[in-house]
Amino acid sequence: MKIWHCNFHSLKSIHECNNLEQLSIATLPESDFEFLSKCPNLKLLSIVHLPEIESFESFPILNQLETLSLSTLPSWDSSGKKTVVDSLAPLANLPNLKHVELFGVVPEDLSSESLSIFDNLQSARFSKYPKRLLNAFYKQSGVSDDWAPEIAN
């Protein structure tokens, strides 16, 4: 399912799509991730522009999720804008996560510990993180910096 800049006030009705495997959203109107709690089959989640998100505390444990891509609007890149979240730690509870992309989505604590939470990743890509931190992460973890798999149509 793709929901791109639709000006919805809420995506809470997505919880009725319990067989949903891939979801791509541009402009998330929600301030939390509760709307995903009834999507146990979700394998790929991509969200571009999540301006109301400040925390991943409400991110549900999606046992099938393999790919997570979160990013700010491309127009934010040149301005240096970021989506700052309190912690990435809740994402460590995703048991099958293999691919992570965080573009302009950063934790308050930009440290090596903030990235060391990820186990069993195959690939990870980041922007707005210090280069030395990323170099240490890739060296220590052995994770590749390849792009996550594309969404199948």
N, C-alpha and C positions, 0 to 999 in steps of 0.2 A: 504494500500500500504506500502510495506517495501522497503527502499532504503538503503542498507548496504554497506558501503565502496566501492562504485562503481567508484570512481575517476572522477565523473562528474565535469565539470568546473562550471556548473550552474544548478539550479533546477527551473529556471524561467518558464519552460514549465508546471510545476505543476498547474499553474493558469488555464490551460485548463481542469483540472479535477474538475469541479465545483460541482460534486456530491460526492466527496471524504469525507468520514466520519472518517477514521482512517489513520494516517500517522506516520510511524516510520522511522527515518533517523539516520544513523550512519555516521559521518563525513559530516557536513554541509559546503558546499563550499561558501556560501553566507556571506556577511557582514551585511545584514539586513534581515528583514522578509517580504519584499514586495512580494515575491513569493507566499505567503499565502493569499494575498488580495482578490483573486477570489475563495476562498474555504469556502463559507458561511456555508456549512453543516458539517464542521470539528468538531467532538466531542472529539477526542483524538489525541493529538500530543505528540510524544516522540522523543527527539533528544539527541543522545549521541555524544559528541565532536562537539562543536561549536566554534572553535578557532578564527574565524574572528569577532565574535559578541562582541560588546562593549556597545551596547545600545538596549533597548527595544522600543525606540521611534517609530520605524517603525512597531511595532507589530500591526497587524490589529485588529479591534474589531470583533472578531469571536463570534457571538451571541450564537452559539450552543456548543462552546467548554466547555467541562466538566472536562477534565483531561489534565494536562500539566506536562510533565516530561522532565526536562532538566538536562543533566549531562556531566561532563568531562569524559574523558577516564578512565576506571578503573585503568590503570597503573599510572595515575596522583595522585591517592590517597596516595600512599606511599611517593611520592616526595613532596606532599603538594601543587602542582600546582592547580590554580583556574582559572576560567573564571570570571573576574571582570567586572561588568556592571555599568553604571553610576547610575541607579536607577531601582527599581522594579515597580515604580508607574504606568507605562503604563499597567501593567498586571491587575491593579485594574479595568480597563475598560471592563473586560471580565465578562458579566453579569451572566453567568451560570456556572462559574468555581466552581467546587466542590472538586477537588483533585489536589494538587500541590506537585511536587517533584523537589527540587533543590539540586542536588548533585554536589558540587564543583562550583556552579554558585552563586556568591555572589555580593551584591551591594557594591559600594565604602563605603557607610555609613552603617556599620554593627551595627544598633541600633534597639531597639524595634519598633521604628516608621517605619523602613523599612519593617517590617513584618506585622504591624498593618493595612496595606492597604487592606488586603484580607478580604472580607466580605462573609458570607454564605458558607465558606469552610466546608467540612465534614472531610477531612483528609489532612495532610501536613507532608512531611518528608524533612529534610534538612541535609546537611553535610557541614563542614567547617564554621559553625556558632558557636559562643561561647555557651557553655552548659547553662550558666545562662540566656542568651537571649532566648534560645529555651524553657527552663523551664517556664520562664515568659510568653512567647507567648502561650504555650499550656494551662497554668493555666488561663490566662486572656481570651482567645478566646473560650475555650472549644472544640477546634478542636482536633480530634484524631491523633495519629501518625501512623495510619495504612498505609499499602502500597496502592497505587492507583490501581484500577481495571486493570487487564491484558488486553492486546490487543486481541480481538477475531480473530480467524483465519477464 
